[in-house]
Amino acid sequence: MQVNPYLNFDGTAEAAFELYKAVFGGEYLAKTKMTDAPESDTLPEDERNRIMHISLPISENTILMASDILPSMGQQPTADSNCYISLHPTSREEADRLFEGLSREGVIEMPMADQFWGDYFGSFVDRYGVKWMINYNPQNSQKG
C-alpha cells in the first residue's frame, strides 16, 4: 500500500508546491487548474486559477498531493491540528536540509536536535500552515 498525503489550501496550493518542489526537487506528475474543468466559467473570477489537483513525488514511495478549496461551493478552510507529514530522511544532513528549506518563514515548534529516544528530530508549521516532523534515526532511517 502506498499512502499519499493530500492537502487542501485556500488559494495557496501552487505557491506551497513551488516551495516543496524547490526543496524536494523533481517534476510535477499533475498540475491542473480549475480552468481545466468543464464549466469553469461559472466559477467566480478569483477561483478560476486555483489548483484543482497537483502532485509531486517527494520520495521513491510518496507523492504529495493537494488542491485548493472553492469557497463559492461552500468549502471552508480549516486548521487541522492533528495532521502532520512525517519525513524520515536517510541522513542527518538531509534532515537539516529539509528542515531548513520547509520551515523557512514558518513557526518552529521543536528545532532539530538529538532527542532522548535516540533520534534527531524537529517539528514546525510551514508558512502555509502545514505541519511537518523531520525524524532521522541513525539505526533505522525508515522507523515510523
N, C-alpha and C positions, 0 to 999 in steps of 0.2 A: 504494500500500500504506500502511496505517496501522499503526503499531506502538503498542501499549498496554502500558506496564509493568504487570506483575502481581506483587503482593507477597503473602507469607504471613506471618501473625503468630501468636503463641501466646497468643490471647485478648485482644489489644490492638488489633485491627483497627478497631473502632468508635472508640476513643479517638484513634488515629492519624488516622483520616479526619475526625474533628471538627477536629483541628488543621489538616489540609490544606484543609478546607472554609473555615475561618476565614481562611487565608492566600490561597487562590486565589479564593474566592467561588464562586458557582454553586450548583446543586442536584444531589443525587444522581440518577443515572439509574436506579440499582437499589440496594436495601439489603434483603437478605433474611437472616434468621437461621436457624440450624439448626432451630429450632422450626417453620419453614415447610416443612420437608421431610417426606415421608411417613416414618412410623415413628420420628420424632424422640424419642418417649417411650422408646425403647430406649437412648438416649444417657445417659451419666452426667449427673446434675443440673447439675454445673458446666460442662458443654459445651453445654447446650441453648440458651443465649443467645449463643453465639459467632456470628460473622458467617459465613454460607455464601458470600455474594457481595456486594460493594459496588463501585460505580463512580462516579467523579466526573470530569467534564470539567475539565481544568486549562488547556487552550488550545483554539483552534479545531480542531486536528487531533490532540489527545492526550487520552485518557481513562485516568486512573489507576484500576487495579482491584486488588482484594485479597480475601482470605478468611483465616479463622483455621484453624489445623490442629486435628485431633482426635487427641489422644494415645491415646484409647481404641481408635482404629483403627490404632495403631502409628506414627502420624506424629510425627516428632521435630523440634523447632526446630533450625535450623542457621544459623550465621552465614556468609553468602556474601561473602567478602572481595573478589570480583572483579565485583560488581554495583553500579553507581551509576545514579541517574537524573540525566541531564544536562539542565539547563534553559538555554535561550538567550533571555533576555528582550530586548526591543527598546529598552530604555533603561538607563542607569546607575542611575537612581532605582529602577526596577523590580527590578534586580539586588539592590540594597541591601535593598529591602522583602522580597523573597523570602528572601534570606539571613538577615535578622534574624528573620523570622517562623518559618522552618523550623528554624533552628539553636538556637533558644531551648531551654535545658536539655539541649542535645546536646553533642557534642565537636567543636570546630572544629579541622580539620586545617590548613587554609590560610585565613586571613582574607581578605576581599575586598580586592584590591589590583591595581594595574596591573602586568601581567606583561611579561617580556622579549619575548614574542611579539606584544605589542600589544593583548592583550585585558585586560579587567577580570574577574578570576577569583577564586573561592574554593571551598573544599570542606569538608564536615563530615559527621558522622553524627548524625542527629536522635535525639531521646530515645527513639525506638522501635527504633533500630538500623538504620534505612535510610540508605544513603549517597547523598549529593547532591553535584553540582557545579553551580555557577552560573557561566556564561560569557557575558559581554557583549562582543561585537565591534563597535566603533563603525563599522567599514567594512561589515560584513555580519552583522547580528544573527542570521541563520539558519545561520551557519557550524557545521558539525558536527565 
